[in-house]
Amino acid sequence: MARPDQSNRTRSSRRAGGRPPDRTVVYTDGACSGNPGPGGWAWVIPGGRYRSGSETHSTNQRMELAAALDAVRSIDGAVEVVSDSAYVVNCFRQGWWKGWLARGWINTKKQPVANRDLWEPLVDLYRSRPISFRWVKGHGGNKWNDLADRLAVQASLTQQGVEGEGTPPPGHVPVPDRDGWRS
């Protein structure tokens, strides 16, 4: 069942009494070694679960989208997706998906929507339950966005995903240094 448009619900709102709404906040990110090239995606719930995965031949935008879709599929109930991807956030903030549906999954340039295989199930989920999107600056010092980024980069480089609860052990997440990434 379609719900009223919530494309402007990109920031956390508060209920009466100042209590935040019941929802799970998840940070998502995607990475690609080359664009296109080997890709990785990841999501992290602060203090909770995390997961990453990969594709052998992908793009950065596709991996950003894959992270959001996997997170929403994996989390029950209301979700706030926090992403550094304008591609993902603006689709819902600006309502791109409405035009795609009206035009039969054709974009404004009269071309098929790229990554439709990921967009379509994400839009369906968005229309079926409370999901909001919030943008965060990438590489801006946000602990959880940085962790999702490191997990996505690791997945793109190793082509192996990880999954767990809590903060991933340091050996599982590469740490940036001046010469690139190190474990």
C-alpha positions in Angstrom: 0.0 0.0 0.0 1.4 3.4 -1.0 1.9 5.9 1.8 1.9 9.7 1.6 5.1 11.1 0.2 7.7 11.4 2.8 10.5 12.8 0.5 11.0 15.8 2.8 11.5 13.5 5.9 15.2 13.5 5.6 16.0 14.8 9.0 15.0 13.1 12.3 11.7 14.5 13.5 10.6 14.4 17.2 7.4 13.3 18.7 5.4 15.3 21.2 7.4 15.5 24.4 10.8 15.7 22.5 11.3 12.0 22.2 12.8 10.8 18.9 10.6 8.5 16.9 11.2 4.7 17.1 13.4 3.9 14.2 16.7 2.3 13.5 19.5 4.6 12.2 21.9 2.9 9.8 24.9 4.4 8.1 25.6 3.1 4.5 28.4 3.5 2.0 29.7 2.1 -1.2 33.1 2.0 -2.8 34.7 1.0 -6.1 38.3 0.2 -7.0 38.1 2.0 -10.3 34.8 3.2 -11.7 33.7 0.7 -13.0 35.7 -1.9 -11.2 35.5 -4.2 -8.2 32.9 -2.8 -5.8 32.0 -3.1 -2.2 29.1 -1.9 0.0 28.5 -1.8 3.7 26.1 -0.7 6.4 26.5 -0.1 10.1 24.0 0.3 12.9 25.7 2.3 15.7 26.4 -0.1 18.5 24.6 -2.9 16.6 24.9 -5.0 13.5 27.1 -4.4 10.5 27.4 -6.1 7.1 29.3 -5.7 3.9 29.3 -7.3 0.5 30.8 -7.0 -3.0 30.4 -7.2 -6.8 33.2 -8.1 -9.1 32.3 -5.4 -11.7 30.4 -2.4 -10.5 30.2 1.3 -10.1 30.4 3.6 -7.0 26.8 4.7 -7.4 25.6 1.1 -7.7 27.5 0.1 -4.5 26.0 3.1 -2.6 22.5 1.9 -3.7 23.3 -1.7 -2.8 24.3 -0.7 0.7 21.0 1.2 1.3 18.9 -1.7 -0.2 20.6 -4.4 1.8 20.3 -2.4 5.0 16.6 -1.7 4.5 15.9 -5.3 3.7 17.8 -6.5 6.8 16.2 -4.1 9.3 12.6 -4.4 10.4 10.4 -1.5 11.1 11.1 2.2 10.6 14.6 3.0 9.3 16.6 6.2 8.8 19.3 5.6 6.2 22.3 8.0 6.6 24.4 8.2 3.4 27.0 10.3 1.9 25.5 9.6 -1.5 23.5 12.4 -3.0 22.5 9.8 -5.7 20.6 7.8 -3.0 19.4 10.5 -0.7 18.2 12.9 -3.5 16.1 10.2 -5.2 13.8 10.3 -2.1 14.4 13.9 -1.0 13.6 15.2 -4.5 11.1 12.5 -5.5 13.0 11.2 -8.6 11.4 7.8 -8.1 7.9 9.3 -8.7 8.9 10.4 -12.2 10.5 7.1 -12.9 7.3 5.2 -12.0 5.1 7.6 -14.0 7.4 7.2 -17.0 7.7 3.4 -16.7 11.3 3.5 -15.3 12.5 6.0 -17.8 14.6 8.9 -16.7 14.2 12.6 -17.8 16.7 12.0 -20.6 14.3 9.3 -21.9 16.8 6.5 -21.1 16.2 3.5 -18.9 16.9 4.2 -15.2 20.4 2.9 -14.3 20.4 0.3 -11.6 16.7 -0.3 -11.8 17.2 -3.8 -10.4 18.2 -2.1 -7.1 16.1 1.0 -7.3 12.8 -0.9 -7.8 12.9 -3.0 -4.6 14.1 0.0 -2.6 11.3 2.2 -3.8 8.8 -0.6 -3.1 10.1 -0.8 0.5 10.1 2.9 0.8 6.4 3.1 -0.2 5.5 0.2 2.2 6.9 1.4 5.5 8.5 4.4 7.3 12.0 4.9 5.7 13.8 8.2 5.7 17.1 9.3 4.2 19.6 11.8 5.5 22.8 13.0 3.8 26.1 13.2 5.7 29.3 14.6 4.3 31.7 11.7 3.3 35.1 11.7 4.8 33.9 14.4 7.2 34.9 12.8 10.5 31.6 11.1 11.2 32.6 7.9 13.1 29.8 5.7 11.7 30.1 6.9 8.1 33.8 6.4 8.2 33.4 2.9 9.5 30.9 2.1 6.8 33.3 3.5 4.3 36.2 1.4 5.5 34.1 -1.8 5.4 32.9 -0.9 1.9 36.5 -0.3 0.7 37.6 -3.6 2.3 34.9 -5.5 0.6 35.8 -3.9 -2.8 39.5 -4.8 -2.4 39.1 -8.3 -1.0 35.8 -9.1 -2.7 34.6 -10.6 0.5 31.9 -9.3 2.8 31.8 -9.4 6.6 28.9 -9.5 9.0 28.7 -9.1 12.8 27.5 -7.4 15.9 29.1 -4.4 17.6 32.3 -2.7 16.3 34.3 -4.8 13.8 37.6 -5.9 15.2 40.5 -3.7 14.0 41.9 -6.6 11.8 38.7 -6.6 9.9 38.7 -3.0 8.9 41.6 -1.4 7.0 42.8 1.9 8.4 43.9 4.8 6.1 47.5 5.9 6.2 49.5 8.2 3.9 50.3 5.4 1.5 46.8 4.0 1.2 45.0 1.4 3.3 46.5 -0.9 5.9 45.0 -3.4 8.3 
